[in-house]
Amino acid sequence: MNKTMSIFKENIWDNNPVIIQILGICSTLAVTNNFRNTFIMTISLVFVTGFSNLTISLSKGFIPRKVRMIIQTLVIASYVIIVDLVLKAYLSDVSKALGPYVGLIITNCIIMGRAEAFAQSNPPFLSLWDGIVSGLGYMFVLLPIAFVRELLGFGSFMGIPIMPEGFTTWTIMIMAPSGFFMLAVYIWIVKSIRLSKETAK
C-alpha cells in the first residue's frame, strides 16, 4: 500500500480523529441537527486542515521551535477567517446558523493535532493530503449523524420535508444531548464492525 492510501485508511478508519481519538466532538453537539449546516461545517474543516497542514509544512524550516505552536495557531486562524468571510458573503443564513462555531474551528484539536503530529515533519504534498483526509474522517462521522437527527427531528433532509404525512417528529433529536447519544451509537456500530473483522481474521 502506497503512502497516500495508507494515510487515507489511517485517517478515515484505523485512527479516525472522532471515533478513535475522540477529537472535535463539540461540533457533534452543536451543528448536527441540520444536514446542510453540518456539510458546510465539515467542508470548512477539510479546507482549513488541508491548507493549514500545507502552509506549516512549507514554512517549518523558518519557524523557531519556541514559537512553533503560536505560529501554527496563527496559520489556522488565518484560514478560519477566510472561511468565515466567505460564509458571511455567500451563505449568510448558514453563517448565522453556525454562529460562533465557525470561529471555534481554530480550537479544533484535529487541526492542531495534524499540524503538530504530521505537517511539522512531512513534505508539503503528503501534509496537504493528510489534512484533507483528516477532515474527511471528521465528515465521515458527522454527516450520517446529521442525516438521522434532521430526519427524525424535523422530518426533512436539507430542509426539504421527506417523511410521510402524520409522522411525529422526535423533539429530542434536535436537542443538544442527542448529538452525544448519536455519536455513542455510531462509535458502538463502527467498533463492532472493526471487532468482527478482527475476530474473523
VODREN-381233 format. One record per residue (C-alpha): residue in three letters; y, z, x. Coordinates in pm, 1 decimal. Last residue first. Example, Ala and Ser with C-alpha at 12.3 -4.5 7.8 and 13.67 -1.06 7.14 Angstrom:
2
[SER [-106.0 714.0 1367.0]]
[ALA [-450.0 780.0 1230.0]]
END
This chain:
201
[LYS [-1298.5 1069.8 -902.3]]
[ALA [-1318.1 1150.8 -1276.8]]
[THR [-1181.3 1502.2 -1222.0]]
[GLU [-869.2 1362.3 -1053.4]]
[LYS [-814.5 1119.7 -1338.9]]
[SER [-859.5 1397.3 -1598.3]]
[LEU [-616.7 1619.6 -1409.3]]
[ARG [-348.5 1349.6 -1394.3]]
[ILE [-384.9 1276.9 -1765.8]]
[SER [-362.1 1649.2 -1848.0]]
[LYS [-56.6 1676.5 -1619.5]]
[VAL [113.4 1396.3 -1810.8]]
[ILE [36.9 1545.4 -2154.1]]
[TRP [143.8 1900.1 -2054.2]]
[ILE [463.4 1770.4 -1892.7]]
[TYR [549.8 1583.3 -2214.2]]
[VAL [476.2 1887.8 -2431.4]]
[ALA [697.1 2106.4 -2210.3]]
[LEU [975.0 1845.7 -2217.8]]
[MET [951.9 1832.7 -2597.1]]
[PHE [988.6 2211.5 -2619.8]]
[PHE [1278.1 2208.9 -2372.7]]
[GLY [1463.8 1947.3 -2575.7]]
[SER [1367.6 2124.1 -2899.9]]
[PRO [1575.0 2423.0 -2787.9]]
[ALA [1900.2 2216.9 -2805.1]]
[MET [1894.0 2129.0 -3173.6]]
[ILE [1844.1 1771.0 -3293.7]]
[MET [1469.1 1817.5 -3331.0]]
[ILE [1511.8 2146.0 -3520.4]]
[THR [1664.2 1955.6 -3811.4]]
[TRP [1339.2 1770.6 -3872.2]]
[THR [1431.6 1486.2 -4103.0]]
[THR [1263.0 1459.9 -4441.6]]
[PHE [1147.5 1103.4 -4506.9]]
[GLY [1234.5 1003.5 -4864.0]]
[GLU [1299.7 642.2 -4776.6]]
[PRO [1082.9 528.2 -4487.8]]
[MET [1194.5 588.4 -4126.5]]
[ILE [1385.1 312.2 -3948.1]]
[PRO [1752.7 409.4 -3975.9]]
[ILE [1951.2 235.8 -3695.8]]
[GLY [2141.5 475.4 -3464.8]]
[MET [1952.8 357.7 -3154.9]]
[PHE [1634.5 454.9 -3340.8]]
[SER [1656.7 645.7 -3669.0]]
[GLY [1501.0 917.9 -3881.3]]
[PHE [1768.6 1159.3 -3759.8]]
[GLY [1569.5 1446.4 -3608.4]]
[LEU [1222.9 1290.7 -3616.4]]
[LEU [1318.5 952.9 -3471.0]]
[GLU [1602.6 1091.0 -3259.7]]
[ARG [1380.1 1355.2 -3101.0]]
[VAL [1083.9 1121.1 -3050.6]]
[PHE [1287.9 846.5 -2883.7]]
[ALA [1487.5 1094.3 -2674.0]]
[ILE [1167.3 1246.5 -2535.1]]
[PRO [1030.8 899.7 -2454.9]]
[LEU [1361.2 814.2 -2279.9]]
[LEU [1392.4 1136.0 -2076.9]]
[VAL [1068.8 1128.2 -1877.6]]
[PHE [1053.5 773.1 -1741.2]]
[MET [1434.4 779.8 -1707.1]]
[TYR [1408.6 1058.9 -1446.9]]
[GLY [1141.9 859.2 -1263.0]]
[LEU [1373.2 557.7 -1291.6]]
[GLY [1645.2 759.6 -1119.1]]
[SER [1405.2 843.0 -836.7]]
[VAL [1314.3 471.7 -837.5]]
[ILE [1674.8 370.3 -774.8]]
[GLY [1739.1 632.6 -508.8]]
[ASP [1421.4 545.9 -317.9]]
[TRP [1510.4 176.0 -330.3]]
[LEU [1859.3 239.9 -192.5]]
[SER [1713.3 460.7 81.2]]
[LEU [1449.9 199.2 165.2]]
[PHE [1722.5 -63.2 201.6]]
[PRO [1954.3 162.9 403.4]]
[PRO [1708.7 294.0 668.9]]
[ASN [1565.8 649.6 647.1]]
[SER [1659.8 996.0 776.8]]
[GLN [1958.2 1113.4 572.4]]
[ALA [1860.9 889.2 282.4]]
[PHE [1532.8 1075.0 223.7]]
[ALA [1545.0 1454.6 199.0]]
[GLU [1922.4 1509.2 193.6]]
[ALA [2026.9 1219.4 -26.4]]
[ARG [1712.3 1248.3 -237.4]]
[GLY [1773.6 1617.9 -304.3]]
[MET [2144.2 1570.3 -373.1]]
[ILE [2066.1 1311.5 -637.6]]
[ILE [1772.9 1494.3 -798.5]]
[CYS [1960.4 1826.1 -797.2]]
[ASN [2214.0 1699.1 -1048.3]]
[THR [2545.1 1865.2 -960.0]]
[ILE [2743.7 1541.9 -945.5]]
[ILE [2574.0 1427.5 -1267.9]]
[LEU [2781.9 1709.9 -1418.0]]
[GLY [3070.7 1469.9 -1466.3]]
[VAL [2859.7 1267.1 -1708.5]]
[TYR [2756.8 1588.5 -1886.3]]
[PRO [3118.3 1682.2 -1958.1]]
[GLY [3136.1 1474.2 -2277.0]]
[LEU [2820.2 1276.6 -2344.7]]
[ALA [2936.9 1197.7 -2698.5]]
[LYS [3292.2 1119.4 -2586.6]]
[SER [3170.9 880.2 -2314.9]]
[VAL [2924.9 722.2 -2559.1]]
[ASP [3209.4 652.9 -2804.5]]
[SER [3432.3 524.5 -2521.8]]
[LEU [3181.3 266.5 -2408.6]]
[TYR [3392.5 8.2 -2221.9]]
[ALA [3685.5 190.6 -2060.3]]
[LYS [3565.3 551.6 -2086.0]]
[LEU [3216.9 451.0 -1974.1]]
[VAL [3353.7 254.7 -1677.7]]
[LEU [3577.9 546.9 -1576.2]]
[ASP [3289.5 797.0 -1589.1]]
[VAL [3058.6 569.8 -1390.7]]
[ILE [3321.5 518.7 -1119.1]]
[ILE [3388.9 895.3 -1110.8]]
[VAL [3014.1 954.8 -1068.8]]
[TYR [3012.4 714.5 -774.4]]
[SER [3290.1 906.7 -599.9]]
[ALA [3128.6 1242.9 -679.7]]
[ILE [2806.3 1135.9 -507.0]]
[VAL [2995.4 1036.8 -191.6]]
[LEU [3197.6 1360.1 -197.9]]
[THR [2881.8 1569.0 -241.4]]
[GLN [2714.2 1393.2 52.5]]
[ILE [3023.5 1451.0 265.4]]
[ILE [3017.8 1823.5 185.2]]
[MET [2646.3 1845.9 262.3]]
[ARG [2688.3 1677.9 601.8]]
[VAL [2988.1 1887.3 713.1]]
[LYS [2820.4 2074.1 999.6]]
[ARG [2596.9 1779.3 1094.5]]
[PRO [2889.6 1552.5 1170.6]]
[ILE [2866.2 1226.9 967.4]]
[PHE [2901.2 903.4 1168.6]]
[GLY [2532.5 823.2 1214.4]]
[LYS [2460.9 902.2 850.7]]
[SER [2704.8 634.9 729.0]]
[LEU [2466.2 361.3 615.3]]
[SER [2204.2 608.7 488.0]]
[ILE [2470.6 806.0 300.7]]
[THR [2605.9 493.6 134.0]]
[LEU [2260.8 365.7 32.1]]
[ASN [2149.4 703.0 -101.6]]
[SER [2470.4 738.9 -301.0]]
[PHE [2422.4 382.7 -425.8]]
[GLY [2075.4 445.9 -564.6]]
[THR [2137.8 795.6 -699.7]]
[VAL [2462.8 698.9 -873.4]]
[PHE [2325.2 380.5 -1029.3]]
[VAL [1996.5 538.0 -1143.1]]
[LEU [2193.8 835.3 -1281.0]]
[SER [2418.0 607.4 -1483.5]]
[ILE [2115.2 420.6 -1618.7]]
[THR [1970.3 758.0 -1723.1]]
[MET [2289.2 863.6 -1903.3]]
[ILE [2325.2 526.8 -2078.8]]
[PHE [1964.0 546.5 -2199.9]]
[THR [2011.1 906.4 -2312.2]]
[ASN [2320.7 814.0 -2511.7]]
[ARG [2133.0 530.2 -2680.0]]
[PHE [1826.0 743.2 -2753.2]]
[ASN [2013.1 1032.3 -2917.8]]
[ASN [1864.2 1383.8 -2927.6]]
[THR [1805.9 1360.6 -2551.6]]
[VAL [2158.4 1446.7 -2438.6]]
[ALA [2195.6 1813.5 -2352.9]]
[LEU [1859.4 1988.1 -2327.4]]
[THR [1686.2 1712.1 -2136.6]]
[SER [2003.6 1661.3 -1934.6]]
[CYS [1975.4 2020.4 -1809.6]]
[ILE [1628.2 1929.8 -1679.6]]
[GLY [1754.0 1759.0 -1364.4]]
[LEU [1476.4 1897.6 -1144.7]]
[ILE [1134.0 2033.7 -1243.9]]
[GLN [973.1 1912.7 -916.2]]
[ILE [657.2 1779.2 -1082.4]]
[ILE [770.5 1654.6 -1423.6]]
[VAL [1141.8 1608.4 -1355.4]]
[PRO [1154.9 1471.6 -999.7]]
[ASN [825.8 1278.6 -1036.1]]
[ASN [608.4 1357.5 -734.0]]
[ASP [291.4 1152.0 -790.5]]
[TRP [417.4 951.5 -1090.3]]
[ILE [752.0 773.5 -1080.6]]
[ASN [888.8 899.6 -749.3]]
[GLU [570.4 877.8 -542.3]]
[LYS [447.3 556.2 -702.3]]
[PHE [776.9 380.1 -627.2]]
[ILE [796.0 518.0 -272.3]]
[SER [440.9 395.3 -201.4]]
[MET [523.7 57.9 -353.5]]
[THR [823.8 23.7 -120.0]]
[LYS [625.1 140.4 184.9]]
[ASN [336.0 -100.8 147.7]]
[MET [0.0 0.0 0.0]]
END
